[in-house]
Amino acid sequence: MRHILPPLPILSWASQSGPRARALPCVLNSPHLVLTTSGRAAILLALEQLRIGRGDQVLLPTYHCPTMVSPAQHLGAEPLFFPITATGEPDLDWLAGQDLSRVRAMVVAHYFGMPKPMKAIRAFCDKQGIALIEDCAHSLFGIADGQPVGSWGDYAIASLTKFLPVPDGGCLASYRRELSGLRLGGRGVRSELRGLSNTIESGAFYGGMRGLNRILRALFWLKGRFRSRPATPAATSNGMEDGSAYRAARIDSKLAHRRPLMISRWFAGQAKRERIVLNRRANYLALVELFQNTPGCRPLMADLPEYAAPYVFPLWVDDPETKYQQLRQAKVPLYRWDWLWPDTPAYAGDPGMAWSRHVFQLPCHQDLTPKQLAWLATTIKAVCHSP
Ligand SMILES: Cc1ncc(COP(=O)(O)O)c(C=O)c1O
């Protein structure tokens, strides 16, 4: 589905401007790094590095998207879900009372790009002999407990499509373990060309290529008319946009063992990082302002720490079911994690369950303009305010 404004970063002239210097540490600067085709592929590779398989358990949060769970399931391991605290950290008190004898790894996410305090979680994993997979899919940049995000885990994973205008990509990173033995396969010429073409097409569609937008749109329209097969999904899709949640969550093991496309690798190295961090922070703060004192909804996290580069803006909506459908119909590019893994337990008092229904994730990425943010807020407020 095409939205009125881009759900994810787009290729634009602006994406090529500004210093490469970063305002915050970046997972891509980890001492050991392998670029992957996606964040979920990186989770699969981390679990494989740990030789996790049948009979093992992997700790996962009740507040999750299915792509966080599918890699463990693919390897035959059993997910063991833990509740989160009101600020989105693992509930370590609850975990202390559990039988963890079969647990081999724990996945902890910095939700929405807000780095979590990791010291206590690291100490917990060390005490239990559990490997920590730091999920930085939402936090490519940032500082957690005084250290770069990604440095606390035995392994860290990130998702490039959420921060860069790329058709695919993720990374497996580590400050603690070598990754030199990991070899990934190449991609075919057709995939490379399709990835490049999708990136340019969505950049032109959303007006990122000033001076060329019209001609590019016309060319892609013509290409569409002569294409015999249906087009592949647009480059800027988060995998959960269209199609069933099962299809979106499925892990393609063959693809997970390949390198990302060339254009994605190029952006991983060349992206102008300062602009990404500064624009995302400015957009997040603008949304906090726009949603102050709004009946029917409120910012879930109104404070933006100085060490964070947000992925999305989490908005708590009081009456989520009808509002979500109405906003999706209005082509507002937001989503929520309402599709939970089968048999995810409902623990009393676990905010994870409530978040999966009430928290709408709104884009705040670097390519949104003040006008687009204003449209986003006005549309959502009108829907949330209505009876
Ligand atoms: C917290 C979290 N971890 C991992 C992933 C998987 O990332 P990717 O979509 O790049 O496979 C996602 C995707 O949305 C995510 O939100």
The ligand as an ORCA input file, in Angstrom:
! r2SCAN-3c Opt
* xyz 0 1
  C      12.370     -4.979     17.567
  C      12.556     -5.634     16.229
  N      13.508     -6.582     16.090
  C      13.749     -7.169     14.901
  C      13.019     -6.837     13.780
  C      13.306     -7.498     12.462
  O      13.884     -6.564     11.577
  P      13.725     -6.706      9.980
  O      12.380     -6.166      9.631
  O      14.849     -5.923      9.407
  O      13.833     -8.166      9.700
  C      12.006     -5.885     13.878
  C      11.201     -5.531     12.694
  O      10.282     -4.755     12.705
  C      11.784     -5.236     15.118
  O      10.830     -4.304     15.252
*
